[in-house]
């Protein structure tokens, strides 16, 4: 058997257009191979399997797939499912909640019709049970809902002070149904019970979806004879064993931008920078300061819902190489925020579509906004009835859509049909192809990986629509230049917003800078970030050199920047933070509150020592369980004292936080 003196890792990232894979030699700190496959939104596993297969085929001579020590995947699956409102049917059990608390969860607004059962139980702020857990009421609730749900979410009042009722409810539900149960305290240690309940519900809805992807990757690894741990990137950029993440998939929201931040640091070697990760669908922006990413203190906000999941503080804008180009009144040009399939990519996959573009150009009426636009099923989609509820018109239109692209003017001949197609696109059941910045880049010679003739024809059609006259080569090239320049302007603006820390309203000064004018009257205007911009993602080389010129800033394109997300997936660490509190009542009694329960003390130093030991051990055990070896643990203690206190006997509250970090335990 061939053996390796180095540890080889594979990182995989699923983006809006491409699924990237990177083969890393960890000890040599270098990328030895990279691969790209089209992201198959109909079944993400297809693109992931293809990317891994291509990466394995590039193993250095003498190595075999069994020499791979780790496979790590960052996925948009959870984020997209939350944003689009998709997920499995679940039941929610709320313990000790009153009616206003149930309302504040937002579950009824997020998921109309989802069964929510409220039973007696829960604890008070001291961690003492208010009333016993009502198991007969739980049995009655299970009789009503168990047959029609795939998973459960459980949240109890003051469970972060004492989680006994949550654990008892899970044991009871699993014994009765055998179905997975998410506990709110496993996702957050904050007191806000309604938000914990919503986070648990979101998590429960995602378990089946993420588990399907994990199973598919495991099957691909088995087929390729890769026998090693499979890790998943979490939203804070750290890793966890896939089996652990399968039960807590909500922790993978914003997994993609988190991986790109880790990868950008690994590739660039910089410790402070603005990240701009431009993909096909979105641009994700974040900040690294002194080697540490900014993490959202309020929890990740996804799809309009503020979760309690630890994730990097990232700003996502609908701007990418595949953003839809719109032509408004008087030829006004806008880019994004929706994504469409680039015409150049569509024809590269379906060469027969070139003839349809020629027919659109030959149409003597010309000028139709539907020319050069096509409808098809998502790449990798399989047949079968969709899970989303559809109107009669939507179902009628969907029945006509196939994996082979069809002209939008044929399927969307009426306004009602066009509205149905737009609705199906929002639900992820169809995709539309149209002109994009990627097509403009093909026309300008800045990109050539897809069909250049198709991009040129699509640009002629769009130019004809804007100018309402036959396009000349000069006007067509100018149209493509205008699309490219507008994409650069929007990119520069997103970088400045990140540097400012807020979105300032558009004004003439900022517009002049981002549009590349640089002057207003007789004044020269410069607005420049004070730290470098690290640009990663497939399209950045097309746009960000000009962003650097317009902003007068340093833009770093690290080697292999096109697959930084995949590199980040492979090179992250396993980490876990555990919080334990010690609360004094002013009379000499000190209560230790931890996820495992509450304990009383009369000696504050004994309580603090027990809290530190418990936090340290719990964090270390969690990191080992998530696939790390030899974790390092750092403990911090923040105390709040009574006025004029001179010793720990005057302790009001101590917050003990243990942070454990370890490298993944690779095999090979």
N, C-alpha and C positions, 0 to 999 in steps of 0.2 A: 504494500500500500504506500502511495506517495505521501510524504509528510511535509509539513510546512514549518519553517522556522519563524514565520510571521503569522499574525492573526488576521484573517481576511473576513470582512464584514460586508453585507449587502444592505443598502438602504433603498427604500422604495417610497415614492411620493406620488399620489394621484392628484393631478391638477385638472383644470377645466378642459384643456385640450390634450395634453400629454400626460402619460404616466411615466415617470423617470425612475431609473435604477442606477445606483452607483456602487462600484466594487472598490472597497477601501482596504488598503494595507495599513492596519492600525498602528503597528509598531514603527513603520516607516513614515507614518503621517502623510500618506499620499493616496490620491485617487488613481487606480490602475486601469479602470475601464468604466464606461458609462453606456447606458442604453436608453432608448425612448420607444414608447409604444403609444398608439392613440388611446386616450381614455374612453372606455366603453361605458357610458353612463347607464345604459340599459342593464349592464352587469359588470360592475367595476372589477370583478375578479378576472375577467378575460384580459383586460389591459395589464393588470398586476402580474398575472402569470406570464404574459408575453415579455414584459420588461425583465422579470427575473430570469427567464429562459435566455434572453439575449445577453444578460450580464454574465451568467454562468458560462456561456459559450466563449467568453473572452478571458477566462481564467488563465493565469500565466502557465507556461509550459511545465508539465510535470505535476500540476495540481489537479485534483478531482473535485466534483461538487461536495463530496463528503469532507473536504478540507475547509469548507465555509464554517466559521465559528458562530455567526449570528446573522439573522435576518431581522430587519426592523422596518416597519411600515408606518408612514404618516398618511392619514386618510381624511378626506372631506366628507365622508359618509354621514357622520353624526351631525356636523354643521349643516349640511344640506337638508337632512331630514328634519331638523328643528326649524330651519328657515321655511321649508316648504310645507310644514305641518304634517309630515308623513310619520308613520310608526305603527306599531302593533297595538291591538286593543288591550287595554289594561284596566284593572280595578284599583281604586285608591282607598286606603283605610286610614282615617284620621282619628287619633286617640286623644280624647280630652279637649277637642276643639269646640268652641262655641260658634254660633252662626256668623258673627262678624269675622272671626278668624278664617272660617271656611271661604267666605267671600274674598278675603284678602289674598288667598292663595292664587287667585286668577285662573284656577284650573277650569272652571266652568266657561270662562271666556276663551281660554286657549283651546279647549277641546270640548265643544258642545256635545252633550249627550253622554259624556264619559261617566261611568258609575262611580260615585263618591259615597262611601259609607262612613258614618261617624259613630264611634262607640265610646263608652265611658272608660276612664283610666287617665293616665298621665301623671306628671309630678309637678311639684312647686319649685320655686327658685332655689330652695335648699336641697333639692333632689329627693324630697320625701314624697311618697305616693299620696295623691289627693284622695283617690278612691281605688279599689282593686280593679284590675283589668277585667272587663266584662267579656269573658270568653263565650258565654251563651249568645250574646249579641253578635260576636264575631262569627260564630257558627251560622247564625241566621243570615248574616250578610253573605257568607260564602255560598249558602244555599241559593241566594238570589243571583249572584253574579259569576261564580266560578266557571260555569260552563261556557260563558261567552267572552272570557278574557284569556290572554296568553301569559300575563305576568301581573304582579302586584307591586304597588308602592305603599309604604307605611311611614307615617310621621306621627310623632307624639309630642305633647307639650312638655317643654323643658327637658327633652330627651338628652340634650348635651350635658345636663347636670346628672341625669340618670337614665340610661337607655334600656333599663330592664324590660319595660313594657313593649318597646319596639322589638327586642330580641324574642320575647315570649310570643308576640303576635306572629313573627316570621316562622318560628318553630311550629306553631299551630297551623298556619296556612300551608306550609310545605308538607306537613304530615297529612293534611286533608286533601291537598290538590297535587303536590309534586311539582308545582310551577315556581319559577324564579321570583324572588321577593327582594326589592330594593328598600333598604332602610335609610332614612334621611340623615342619620348621624354618621353613616359611612361616607357621606359626600361632603358634609360640612360640620364644623364645630361651633357655628354661630347660633345665637339664641333665637333668631327670627324664624319661628316655626312655620308660618305660612310660606315663606320663600323656600325653606327646606323642603316643604311638601311639594311645591311646584318642581323643584330640582329633581326630587325623587321620582315624580311622575314622568318628567321628560326622560330620565334615565331608563325607567322601566319600559317605555315605548321603544327604546333603541336597542334593547338587548338582542332581539332576534336578528335585526338588520346587521349589526356589527359582528355577531356570532357567525352569520352566513359568510361574511368576507373572511373572517379568521379561518373558518373551516376550509374555504376555497384555497387560501394561501398554504395552509397545512397540506392539502392534497397535492398542490403543485410542488411543494418541497419534497414530498414523498416520491412523486414521479421523477424528480430530478436527483433523487438520492441525496438530498440535503438533510442531514440529521443534526439539528442545532436548535437552540431556543428561538422562538419568534416573539419579538417585542413590538409594542405599539407606542407611538409618540402621543403623549398627553398634551393638553392645551398650554401647559406651562413650559413645554419644551423638554420635559424629562420623559423617561421611558418606563414601561412596566411590561411584565409578561403578558402575552396575549390572553392567557387564561384568566388573569386578574382583570384585565380591561374588559373582557367579555361580560363581566358582571357590573362594571361601572363605565359603560360606553360614553356617558355624558362627559366624562373627563377628557375625551378626545376632541371636544369642540375646539376650534381654532388650532387643531393639530398641525395643519399645513404651514401657516405663518410662523408658528413656534419652531417647527423644524427648520424653516429657512433662516431664522435668526441664529439658531445654533450652528447651522451649516455655514452661514456667512462669517461668523466669528472664526470657525475652524479653518476656513479657506483663506481668510484675509489676515488673520493674526492680530487684528485690531481689537482694542478693548472698549472703545467708545465710538459710536457711529450711529447714523440714521440708516435703517434698513429700508430699501425699497425693493419689494419682490413683485415683479410684474409677470403675470401669466397670461393665459388666453382670456380669462373671464374677469379677473380682478387684479388690482394692485394692493398689496398688503404692506403697511408701513408700521415700523416699530423703532424703539430706541434701545441701544445697549450702552450702559454707563458703567465704566470701571469693571467691565467684564460680566456685568449682571443685567439681565433683561428687566425692563420695567414690567411689573406684574400688577394687574388690576386689583385694587384693594376692595372694590365692590363686587367682584366676581364677573365672569364673562357675560356679556350681553349678546345674545344670538336671536335673530328673528324677532326682535322687539321684546324679548323676555330676559329679564335680569336674573341669571342663575346664581348659585353660590359656589360655582366651580372655579378653582384657582386657574387662571390663564394669563398669558402675557397680555399687556395693554397694547392692543393692536388696532389700527384703523384700517378698515377695508373699504375701498371705493370701486365702483363698477367701471373699471378702466383696464383694458387689456388689448392684446394684439387682435383678439377676435370680437371686440366691441362692435355693436351695430352702428353703422353710419346712417344718420338721418338727414334728410333734406326738407327743411321747413319752408315757410313763406319767404319769397324773394330769394330763394336759393340759400338760406341760412343753413350752415352745416353744423351738426352736433355729433359727438362721438359718445356712445354708451348711454345709459349704464347697462343695458341688456346685451347679452352675448348671442351671436348667431354663428353658424358654421361658415368659415371663409369660403368663398367661391373657389379659390385656388385649391383648398384642401378637398372640397367636394368633388371637383373634377379629377383631382389626383386619385381619388378612390373610385370614382365613377366616370371614366373618360368619355362615355357616351353622352354625358351632359354637355359637352362642348358643342354638339350639334344644336342643342336647344338654345344655347346662348347665341349662336349664329342666327337662329330663326328669330330670336327676339330683336337682334340688331337689324334684321332684314324686314321687320314689321314696318310697313310704310306709315302706319299711324304714329308709332313711336311714342316716346314720352310717358309711358305708363309706369306708375310707381311699383307695379307688380312685376315688371320685366326684370330678369336677372335674379329672381328670388324663387326658392324651392322649399318643399316640405318633405320630410322623411321621418322615420322612426329613429329614436336615439341609437347610436352605434352600440351594437351588442344586445339590443332589446330582443326579447323572445315574445312569441305570441301569447295569447291568453287574455282573459278579462282583466282590466286594470282594477286596482283596489280603490282608486278615487271614485267618488260619486260623479256621474256625468249627466248632463242634460240630454234630451233626445237629439238635439242638433249636434252636440259634441260627439255623441256616440256615432251618429250618422257620418260625420266627417272622419272620425278616427278609423272607422271601418274601411275607409278608402285609402288611408295612408299606409305605405309599405316601407320596407328597408331601402327600396330603390327610389331616389328622389323624383318628385313630380313638380311641375311648375305651380307656383302659388296661384297664378292667374287661372289655372284650371280647377284647382280645389277650392279656391277662395274667390270665386266669381261674384259673390254677393257680400254685402256688408255683414249679414248674419253669419255667413260661413267664415269670414275673416275674423269676426269676434270669437267664434268657436275655436278657430285655430290658435288665436292668441291665448285663450283660456287653457287649451290643451298644452301649449308651450309652457305656461306658468306652472302647470301641474307636472311638468317633466315627462309628458307622454308623447310629445312630438318635438322635433327640432326644425328650425327654419335656417336656411342658408341665404346669405346676402353679402353685400360689400362691406369690408372691414379694413382697419389699418393694416392688417397682414397682407391683404390684397394690394393696398396702396404701396406697401414696401416692395412687393413683387414687381409692380409697374416701374418703380424707381430704381430697380436693380439692387436694393438693399437686402433682399431676401429671395431665395430661389429654390427652397426645399419642396414647394408644391408646383402647381401648374401656372407658369407665367402667362401663356396665351389666354387661359381662363380669366386670370386677374385683369389682363388688358381689356378683354371684352366686357367684363363687369364694370370696369372703370369707364369705358365708352358709354355704356348704358346709363350709368349714374350721371356722367357729364352731360349727356343728352337731356336727361330729366332736369338737371339744374339750369342749363343754359337755354333749353327749349330750342335747340338748333343742332344740326349734325356736328358731331365732335370731330375736331381736327387732332392730329397727334400732339400739337402744342397745348390745346385746351385740355386734352385728356391727361397729359403729364402734369399740367398745372393743378387739375383737380386732385390727382394723387398727392401732389406736393402739399396742397391745402389740408388734406386729411392727415397727412403725416405731421405737419406743423401744429395742427390743433391737438393731436395726440401728445406731442411734446409739451405744448402749453399746459395742458391738463396735468401732465406728469410733473412738471415743474411746480405747479400750484400745490399738488398733494405733498411734495417734499417740503415746501415752505410752511404749509399748515402743520406738518409734523414738527418742524423746527420751532414754530411759534407756540405749539402746545394747544392751539385752538384754531378754529376756522374763522379767519377774519373776512368780513364782507368784501366782495369784489370792488375795487376802485381803480382809477386810471393809473395810479402808480404801480400797483401790483400787476395789473394787466400788461403794462408796458414792459415790465421785467420778464414776465412769463411768456409773453408773445415774441420776445426777442428784439423788441425795439430798443430798449435800454435808454431811451431819451424821451423827455417830454418838454417841448419848447426848446429852450437853451440849456436845460438841466439834464445831467446824466444821472440815472437812477441805478443803484445796486442794492440788492438784498441777498445776503449770502449766509448760509448755515455756517456755524462756527466749528462744526465737526464734519468729518468726511461722510459722504453718502456711499454706502456699499450697495451696489445694484446687482441683483441676481434675478434669475428667471430667463426663460427662453427669449423674449423680445427685447431685453434691455439694451443689447448692443446696437439695435436699430434706432433707439430713441434717446438714450441717456448720455451719449457724447454731446448731443445738442443741448440737453438739460444742463450739463456741466458748463457749457459755454454761456448759456443765458443767465445762469445763477452765479457764474464766476466761482464755483465751488469745486472741491476735489471730489470726483466720483471714481470709486474703485471698482474695477471689474475683476474679481479674483479668478484665477484659473478654475475652470469647471463651474463658472457661475451659473451656467444654464441648468445645472442639476444640484444646486445648493440645498434644496429641500431634501433630496434623497441623501446627500452627504450628512445633513443634520439628523436625519432619521437614524443613520448608522452610528453617529458619533456622540449621541447624547448620553446623559448619565441617568441613573435611577435615584430618585429623591423622594422623601416623604417628610412632611412637617406634622408634628403632633403637639397639641396644646392641652395643658392641664392647669386648672385654676385652684388656688387656695383662697377661700373667702372667710374673713373674720367677722364676727358679729359684735365686737366691742366688749364682750363680757368674758373673753378668755376661751371661747370655743372657735375652732378653725375647721372648716369643712373643705375636704379635697374633692374636686369635681373632675371626673375624667369620663371618656366614652364608655369605659367598662363599669362605671358606677360611682358612688359617693362614699367617702369615709370620714368619720369625725376624728379630730385631734384636740388635745388640750395644750400641747406643746407646739408653738409655731415653727420652731426649727425642725422638729420631727416631721411636721406636715410638709415643709418646704423640701426636706431631704427626700421624703417619700414621693413628692410630686416630680422632682428632678429624675429620680431613679425610674419611676414609671414612664415618664415622657421619653427618656433616653432609650429604655428597653423597647417600648412600643414602636418608636420610630425605627430603631435598628431592625427589629423583627419584621416590620412592614416592608422595608427596603429589601431584606433578604427574600421575603415571600414574593416580591415583584421581580426577582431574578438577579439581584446584585450579590457581590461577594465582598467581604471585609469592609462594611460601611463605616464611614467616619461620621461622628455625631457631634454637633455643636449645640449647646444649651444656653439660652438667654433667659433672664428673669427680670420682669418689670414689676416693681412693687408700688402700691399706693398705701400710704400710712395715715394714721390719725394725726391731727394737728399736735405738734410738740412731742411726737413719739420719739423715743431715744433707742428703742430696740424693737425686735420683731414682735414683741407682745402687743405693739400698737398697729399691727398689720391689718389693713382693711381688705386688700386683695393683692394677690400675686399671680401674674400670668407667666407660666413656665412654658417656653416653646423649645422643642427639640427638633433640629433639622438634621436628618441623616442623608448622606450622599454616598453612593457606591457605583463602581463600574459594573456593567452587565457581565454576568458570568458566561463568557463565551466558551464554546466547545470546539475543539479542533487542534 
